[in-house]
């Protein structure tokens, strides 16, 4: 039973997530022989204030750009 966790910055639409989940599931079916009903895809949407690169939050970096 594959468990795929995708952690990314918030802002993707429900439709984008649906398409990503479908394609990841399809790859696992084709390449690993998994079954779609046992393949889990979990999206973790991280607010830009909760994700930092080089000690600077993404929210702060976006404000200065």
N, CA, C and O atoms as CSV, one atom per row, in Angstrom:
chain,resi,resn,atom,element,x,y,z
A,1,UNK,N,N,0.844,-1.172,0.000
A,1,UNK,CA,C,0.000,0.000,0.000
A,1,UNK,C,C,0.893,1.241,0.000
A,1,UNK,O,O,1.420,1.611,1.049
A,2,UNK,N,N,1.075,1.889,-1.146
A,2,UNK,CA,C,1.877,3.105,-1.180
A,2,UNK,C,C,1.169,4.266,-0.488
A,2,UNK,O,O,-0.039,4.458,-0.624
A,3,UNK,N,N,1.950,5.018,0.244
A,3,UNK,CA,C,1.499,6.243,0.900
A,3,UNK,C,C,2.389,7.360,0.398
A,3,UNK,O,O,3.571,7.405,0.738
A,4,UNK,N,N,1.853,8.252,-0.396
A,4,UNK,CA,C,2.624,9.354,-0.961
A,4,UNK,C,C,2.184,10.630,-0.258
A,4,UNK,O,O,1.005,10.985,-0.281
A,5,UNK,N,N,3.136,11.320,0.368
A,5,UNK,CA,C,2.849,12.583,1.037
A,5,UNK,C,C,3.527,13.703,0.268
A,5,UNK,O,O,4.734,13.663,0.030
A,6,UNK,N,N,2.755,14.690,-0.113
A,6,UNK,CA,C,3.282,15.837,-0.836
A,6,UNK,C,C,3.127,17.058,0.061
A,6,UNK,O,O,2.014,17.461,0.400
A,7,UNK,N,N,4.249,17.632,0.434
A,7,UNK,CA,C,4.250,18.843,1.247
A,7,UNK,C,C,4.665,19.984,0.338
A,7,UNK,O,O,5.746,19.970,-0.251
A,8,UNK,N,N,3.785,20.973,0.233
A,8,UNK,CA,C,4.068,22.113,-0.628
A,8,UNK,C,C,3.382,23.346,-0.090
A,8,UNK,O,O,2.555,23.272,0.818
A,9,UNK,N,N,3.738,24.483,-0.664
A,9,UNK,CA,C,3.110,25.718,-0.225
A,9,UNK,C,C,1.653,25.741,-0.647
A,9,UNK,O,O,1.293,25.259,-1.721
A,10,UNK,N,N,0.831,26.301,0.204
A,10,UNK,CA,C,-0.597,26.393,-0.091
A,10,UNK,C,C,-0.824,27.204,-1.362
A,10,UNK,O,O,0.035,27.973,-1.794
A,11,UNK,N,N,-1.995,27.012,-1.944
A,11,UNK,CA,C,-2.365,27.813,-3.103
A,11,UNK,C,C,-2.788,27.012,-4.320
A,11,UNK,O,O,-3.269,27.588,-5.296
A,12,UNK,N,N,-2.622,25.704,-4.285
A,12,UNK,CA,C,-3.064,24.894,-5.431
A,12,UNK,C,C,-4.564,24.677,-5.330
A,12,UNK,O,O,-5.123,24.568,-4.239
A,13,UNK,N,N,-5.198,24.617,-6.482
A,13,UNK,CA,C,-6.645,24.418,-6.520
A,13,UNK,C,C,-6.999,22.947,-6.285
A,13,UNK,O,O,-6.147,22.063,-6.375
A,14,UNK,N,N,-8.242,22.718,-5.991
A,14,UNK,CA,C,-8.734,21.347,-5.821
A,14,UNK,C,C,-8.530,20.554,-7.107
A,14,UNK,O,O,-8.187,19.373,-7.064
A,15,UNK,N,N,-8.739,21.201,-8.245
A,15,UNK,CA,C,-8.563,20.534,-9.528
A,15,UNK,C,C,-7.100,20.157,-9.763
A,15,UNK,O,O,-6.822,19.070,-10.270
A,16,UNK,N,N,-6.166,21.028,-9.404
A,16,UNK,CA,C,-4.746,20.706,-9.545
A,16,UNK,C,C,-4.382,19.509,-8.680
A,16,UNK,O,O,-3.659,18.617,-9.126
A,17,UNK,N,N,-4.872,19.482,-7.458
A,17,UNK,CA,C,-4.584,18.360,-6.561
A,17,UNK,C,C,-5.178,17.069,-7.097
A,17,UNK,O,O,-4.552,16.011,-7.025
A,18,UNK,N,N,-6.361,17.155,-7.621
A,18,UNK,CA,C,-7.017,15.972,-8.194
A,18,UNK,C,C,-6.166,15.392,-9.325
A,18,UNK,O,O,-5.942,14.184,-9.390
A,19,UNK,N,N,-5.697,16.269,-10.212
A,19,UNK,CA,C,-4.900,15.818,-11.360
A,19,UNK,C,C,-3.561,15.221,-10.906
A,19,UNK,O,O,-3.128,14.198,-11.435
A,20,UNK,N,N,-2.916,15.852,-9.937
A,20,UNK,CA,C,-1.647,15.329,-9.425
A,20,UNK,C,C,-1.864,13.951,-8.805
A,20,UNK,O,O,-1.091,13.027,-9.055
A,21,UNK,N,N,-2.907,13.815,-8.004
A,21,UNK,CA,C,-3.203,12.529,-7.365
A,21,UNK,C,C,-3.472,11.446,-8.409
A,21,UNK,O,O,-3.005,10.316,-8.265
A,22,UNK,N,N,-4.210,11.781,-9.443
A,22,UNK,CA,C,-4.517,10.813,-10.496
A,22,UNK,C,C,-3.247,10.365,-11.219
A,22,UNK,O,O,-3.067,9.178,-11.493
A,23,UNK,N,N,-2.377,11.314,-11.522
A,23,UNK,CA,C,-1.164,10.966,-12.272
A,23,UNK,C,C,-0.179,10.179,-11.428
A,23,UNK,O,O,0.443,9.234,-11.913
A,24,UNK,N,N,-0.035,10.563,-10.167
A,24,UNK,CA,C,0.859,9.803,-9.285
A,24,UNK,C,C,0.341,8.378,-9.123
A,24,UNK,O,O,1.110,7.418,-9.181
A,25,UNK,N,N,-0.947,8.249,-8.923
A,25,UNK,CA,C,-1.550,6.922,-8.798
A,25,UNK,C,C,-1.304,6.104,-10.059
A,25,UNK,O,O,-0.966,4.923,-9.971
A,26,UNK,N,N,-1.466,6.708,-11.222
A,26,UNK,CA,C,-1.271,6.005,-12.485
A,26,UNK,C,C,0.170,5.526,-12.642
A,26,UNK,O,O,0.402,4.407,-13.099
A,27,UNK,N,N,1.131,6.355,-12.270
A,27,UNK,CA,C,2.544,5.957,-12.348
A,27,UNK,C,C,2.813,4.762,-11.443
A,27,UNK,O,O,3.511,3.828,-11.837
A,28,UNK,N,N,2.265,4.789,-10.237
A,28,UNK,CA,C,2.472,3.676,-9.318
A,28,UNK,C,C,1.819,2.392,-9.820
A,28,UNK,O,O,2.352,1.302,-9.612
A,29,UNK,N,N,0.693,2.513,-10.467
A,29,UNK,CA,C,0.040,1.342,-11.066
A,29,UNK,C,C,0.931,0.758,-12.162
A,29,UNK,O,O,1.179,-0.447,-12.202
A,30,UNK,N,N,1.408,1.636,-13.051
A,30,UNK,CA,C,2.190,1.189,-14.210
A,30,UNK,C,C,3.592,0.697,-13.833
A,30,UNK,O,O,4.061,-0.308,-14.367
A,31,UNK,N,N,4.247,1.390,-12.931
A,31,UNK,CA,C,5.653,1.093,-12.653
A,31,UNK,C,C,5.877,0.178,-11.454
A,31,UNK,O,O,6.900,-0.504,-11.376
A,32,UNK,N,N,4.931,0.160,-10.524
A,32,UNK,CA,C,5.127,-0.629,-9.304
A,32,UNK,C,C,4.072,-1.713,-9.118
A,32,UNK,O,O,4.134,-2.489,-8.164
A,33,UNK,N,N,3.114,-1.765,-10.021
A,33,UNK,CA,C,2.100,-2.806,-9.937
A,33,UNK,C,C,1.124,-2.647,-8.784
A,33,UNK,O,O,0.531,-3.623,-8.326
A,34,UNK,N,N,0.956,-1.410,-8.313
A,34,UNK,CA,C,0.030,-1.197,-7.203
A,34,UNK,C,C,-1.414,-1.166,-7.699
A,34,UNK,O,O,-1.670,-1.089,-8.901
A,35,UNK,N,N,-2.328,-1.225,-6.777
A,35,UNK,CA,C,-3.748,-1.122,-7.096
A,35,UNK,C,C,-4.227,0.280,-6.721
A,35,UNK,O,O,-3.819,0.812,-5.689
A,36,UNK,N,N,-5.074,0.875,-7.531
A,36,UNK,CA,C,-5.523,2.240,-7.231
A,36,UNK,C,C,-6.240,2.343,-5.891
A,36,UNK,O,O,-6.139,3.361,-5.207
A,37,UNK,N,N,-6.953,1.308,-5.522
A,37,UNK,CA,C,-7.717,1.369,-4.269
A,37,UNK,C,C,-6.844,1.276,-3.023
A,37,UNK,O,O,-7.316,1.514,-1.911
A,38,UNK,N,N,-5.562,0.929,-3.208
A,38,UNK,CA,C,-4.661,0.871,-2.053
A,38,UNK,C,C,-3.585,1.951,-2.103
A,38,UNK,O,O,-2.664,1.952,-1.286
A,39,UNK,N,N,-3.698,2.855,-3.048
A,39,UNK,CA,C,-2.716,3.934,-3.206
A,39,UNK,C,C,-3.269,5.206,-2.588
A,39,UNK,O,O,-4.331,5.692,-2.977
A,40,UNK,N,N,-2.530,5.741,-1.615
A,40,UNK,CA,C,-2.960,6.955,-0.907
A,40,UNK,C,C,-2.055,8.123,-1.260
A,40,UNK,O,O,-0.832,7.990,-1.274
A,41,UNK,N,N,-2.659,9.259,-1.543
A,41,UNK,CA,C,-1.906,10.488,-1.789
A,41,UNK,C,C,-2.423,11.523,-0.793
A,41,UNK,O,O,-3.622,11.798,-0.737
A,42,UNK,N,N,-1.512,12.091,-0.012
A,42,UNK,CA,C,-1.861,13.064,1.012
A,42,UNK,C,C,-1.187,14.389,0.673
A,42,UNK,O,O,0.024,14.437,0.455
A,43,UNK,N,N,-1.961,15.449,0.629
A,43,UNK,CA,C,-1.416,16.783,0.383
A,43,UNK,C,C,-1.342,17.536,1.706
A,43,UNK,O,O,-2.322,17.609,2.448
A,44,UNK,N,N,-0.181,18.088,1.987
A,44,UNK,CA,C,0.013,18.918,3.167
A,44,UNK,C,C,0.288,20.331,2.654
A,44,UNK,O,O,1.364,20.610,2.125
A,45,UNK,N,N,-0.690,21.214,2.815
A,45,UNK,CA,C,-0.561,22.596,2.358
A,45,UNK,C,C,0.015,23.450,3.488
A,45,UNK,O,O,-0.604,23.621,4.538
A,46,UNK,N,N,1.194,23.973,3.248
A,46,UNK,CA,C,1.895,24.742,4.265
A,46,UNK,C,C,1.712,26.237,3.978
A,46,UNK,O,O,2.002,26.691,2.871
A,47,UNK,N,N,1.238,26.998,4.957
A,47,UNK,CA,C,1.151,28.445,4.765
A,47,UNK,C,C,2.540,29.040,4.533
A,47,UNK,O,O,3.530,28.538,5.065
A,48,UNK,N,N,2.610,30.090,3.752
A,48,UNK,CA,C,3.897,30.706,3.443
A,48,UNK,C,C,4.580,31.268,4.685
A,48,UNK,O,O,5.793,31.478,4.683
A,49,UNK,N,N,3.817,31.512,5.739
A,49,UNK,CA,C,4.407,31.987,6.995
A,49,UNK,C,C,5.046,30.851,7.789
A,49,UNK,O,O,5.771,31.103,8.751
A,50,UNK,N,N,4.785,29.612,7.399
A,50,UNK,CA,C,5.299,28.447,8.121
A,50,UNK,C,C,6.381,27.696,7.360
A,50,UNK,O,O,6.710,26.564,7.713
A,51,UNK,N,N,6.936,28.308,6.328
A,51,UNK,CA,C,7.969,27.659,5.526
A,51,UNK,C,C,9.077,28.671,5.273
A,51,UNK,O,O,8.829,29.756,4.746
A,52,UNK,N,N,10.279,28.316,5.646
A,52,UNK,CA,C,11.406,29.245,5.495
A,52,UNK,C,C,12.530,28.612,4.698
A,52,UNK,O,O,12.737,27.400,4.750
A,53,UNK,N,N,13.244,29.433,3.968
A,53,UNK,CA,C,14.431,29.029,3.225
A,53,UNK,C,C,15.532,30.010,3.599
A,53,UNK,O,O,15.362,31.222,3.467
A,54,UNK,N,N,16.643,29.494,4.058
A,54,UNK,CA,C,17.743,30.352,4.445
A,54,UNK,C,C,17.405,31.289,5.597
A,54,UNK,O,O,17.959,32.384,5.700
A,55,UNK,N,N,16.497,30.855,6.458
A,55,UNK,CA,C,16.138,31.657,7.622
A,55,UNK,C,C,15.100,32.733,7.355
A,55,UNK,O,O,14.797,33.532,8.241
A,56,UNK,N,N,14.551,32.765,6.149
A,56,UNK,CA,C,13.549,33.770,5.788
A,56,UNK,C,C,12.281,33.053,5.349
A,56,UNK,O,O,12.327,32.168,4.494
A,57,UNK,N,N,11.148,33.436,5.934
A,57,UNK,CA,C,9.897,32.793,5.524
A,57,UNK,C,C,9.569,33.166,4.085
A,57,UNK,O,O,9.962,34.225,3.596
A,58,UNK,N,N,8.853,32.292,3.430
A,58,UNK,CA,C,8.437,32.551,2.060
A,58,UNK,C,C,7.565,33.808,2.017
A,58,UNK,O,O,7.663,34.600,1.079
A,59,UNK,N,N,6.717,33.990,3.025
A,59,UNK,CA,C,5.859,35.181,3.067
A,59,UNK,C,C,6.705,36.438,3.087
A,59,UNK,O,O,6.426,37.376,2.341
A,60,UNK,N,N,7.751,36.481,3.936
A,60,UNK,CA,C,8.624,37.659,4.011
A,60,UNK,C,C,9.376,37.862,2.696
A,60,UNK,O,O,9.516,38.991,2.227
A,61,UNK,N,N,9.849,36.790,2.113
A,61,UNK,CA,C,10.577,36.905,0.854
A,61,UNK,C,C,9.685,37.458,-0.239
A,61,UNK,O,O,10.122,38.291,-1.034
A,62,UNK,N,N,8.448,37.008,-0.290
A,62,UNK,CA,C,7.517,37.492,-1.316
A,62,UNK,C,C,7.204,38.984,-1.128
A,62,UNK,O,O,6.990,39.704,-2.104
A,63,UNK,N,N,7.180,39.436,0.115
A,63,UNK,CA,C,6.909,40.849,0.395
A,63,UNK,C,C,8.024,41.754,-0.125
A,63,UNK,O,O,7.779,42.902,-0.494
A,64,UNK,N,N,9.240,41.235,-0.150
A,64,UNK,CA,C,10.372,42.059,-0.572
A,64,UNK,C,C,10.638,41.981,-2.078
A,64,UNK,O,O,11.489,42.707,-2.593
A,65,UNK,N,N,9.945,41.140,-2.760
A,65,UNK,CA,C,10.165,41.000,-4.210
A,65,UNK,C,C,9.316,41.965,-4.986
A,65,UNK,O,O,9.372,41.987,-6.215
